[in-house]
Amino acid sequence: LCSFMNSSPIRNNTATNRPSTGSIDNPFANMSNDQMVQYAFLAFGGLVALKIIFSLLLGGGLGIVLLPVLYYYALQNCPNSESFDAKRELKRVMRGTHLPEDQQPKGFFEQGLNRLAASISTELATSLGYECEITDYFGAAKMAFVRVPVAGTDFYWIGVFGKWRFIGQKEVPQTKTD
């Protein structure tokens, strides 16, 4: 039944129809060893050059190239010190505009009450005075510091790329005077 297991496969040894150069089966058949070594070194050198280029672009090299461009952009778009309005920025913080979307008030009525509460609390907190200090950092960024003694809180903003962005707030410990 299994007579084909012991039989050898039939081979057709007619190599007369193939070209003698070997260009179809083996493209390197006509090349000398010196040329193959030369092409191998060129391919390896090309890969090393690509590795160096990509590591410079994606690694620290791109930062070195883009750092002056980023500084120049920040220098041109740094907001003026006069554009910082402490009361307006405090109202925005009290309203919660810096909070994530899920923590902000939803609905017209809730937003209206939140705006009213923010306006009243800002006016009450700043009615007895507040300290505002703006520090310039190489002309590319500005840091605003507002201390509200009545609330016992320090607020911080950074002015960069044409906008004032709220960074955070810190409670100031009250000093007891006897």
N, C-alpha and C positions, 0 to 999 in steps of 0.2 A: 503494500500500500504506500509506503513512504519511500519510494525509489529515488525521488529527487533530492533527498538529504545527502546521499553519498556522491551524487554527481557534481562535477565542477561546473561553474557557470561558463557559458559560452562567451568567449572574448573575440571581438573583432579587431584584429591587429592591422588595420589598414591605415597607416599613417601617411600614405602617399597623397591624400586629399588635403592635408593641412599645409599651410605655408611653413617653410623651414626657418623663418626668423623668430618664431615664438612670440610674436607681438600680440596675439589674441589671448593666449593662456597666461603668459607671464610678461608683463610690460617691462620688467627689468632684465630680460634675457640678453638684450643687446648692449646693456650698459657695462662699463668696466667697474671694477671695485672702487677705483679712485673717485669716479663720478658719484657712485652711491654713497660713499662716505662724505663727499662734499655736500650732497643734497641733505643727508641726515644732519650734518652740522648746521646747515642753513635753516632747516626746519626747527632744530633745537634752539638755535639763536633767536629765531622769530618768536617761539613760545616764551623764551626768557624775556625778550623785549616786551611782549604783550603783558606778561606777568608784572613787570616793572611799571609799565604805563598804568595798568589797572590798579595796582597797589598805591601809586601816587594819587590817582584820581579818587579812589574810594577810601583810601586811608588818610593819613595826615597831610598828604600833599595837596589835596583839594582844599583843605582848610587854610593852608598857607597861601594858596592862590586866591581864594575867595575872601579871606579876612580883610584885605584892604578895600575890596569892593563893598563888602558888608558895612565896614566902618564909614566909607564915604556915603553910602545910602542912609545910614543912621544919622550921620552928620547933617545931611541935607533935609531930613525929615524930623528932626528933633523939635518937639513942641516948645513954644516960648514959655518963659516963666509967667508972663502975664496971662497966658491962656488957662492957667490953673485957677479955678474958682473953688475955694475950700468948701463953702456952703453947698454949692451944687453937687460937688463930689460926695460930700457927707450924706446928702439926701439920696443919692444913688446907692450908696452903701446901705443906708437904713431901709431903702425899698427892697434891697436884695437883688439888684441887677447883676451882681457878681456871682450869685449862687447858680448852681446847675438848674436846668429846666425843670426837673422833677421837684425841686424845693421852692421854686418861685410861686407866688400866688396865682391861682387860676380863676378865671371868670372876671367879668367886668366889675361886679360889686366888691369882690375881694381885692382886686387891684386898686380900685378907688379908695377903699379904706386904708390900704397899705400906703398909698401915696399921701393921704391925709395924715396918717400917723407919723410917717417919715418927715413930712414938712414941719409938723408941730414939735416933734422930738429934736429935730435939728435946730430949729429956732430957739427952743428952750435951752438946749445944751450950749449953743454958741452965744446966747444973749449975755452971759457974763464974761465972754471973751474966750479966745482960743489962740494958740501959737501955731504959726505956719512957717516952715523953713524949707527952702528948696536948694538942693545941692546939685551942682553941675558936674558931670563926669565926662571930661574931655570933649565936650560939645556934642557928643553922640547920644547921651541919655541924661535924664534929670530925675532926681529922687525927691519926692515931696513928703514931708513929715508934718502931720497935724496933730497937735496935742489939745484935747478938750478936757480941761481940769474938772469941770462939773461932772462929766461922765466918767472921769478917771481912766481914759482910754487914749492910746496913741494909734493913729491911722497912718498907713504907708501906701504911697502910689509911686509908680515909675512911669516917666514920660519917655517913650521911645517909639520910633516909626510913626510919628504924627498923632499919637493918642496917649492919653493918661490911663493907665491900667492899675486897678486896685490890687495890692499885694497882700495886705493883711492888717490885722489890728492886734494890739497887745494891751492888756490891762495894766494900769500903772498902780503900784501899791501906794496907798494913802499914807502919808507921814503924819504922825500924831504930834501935835505941838502942845506941850503942857505949860 
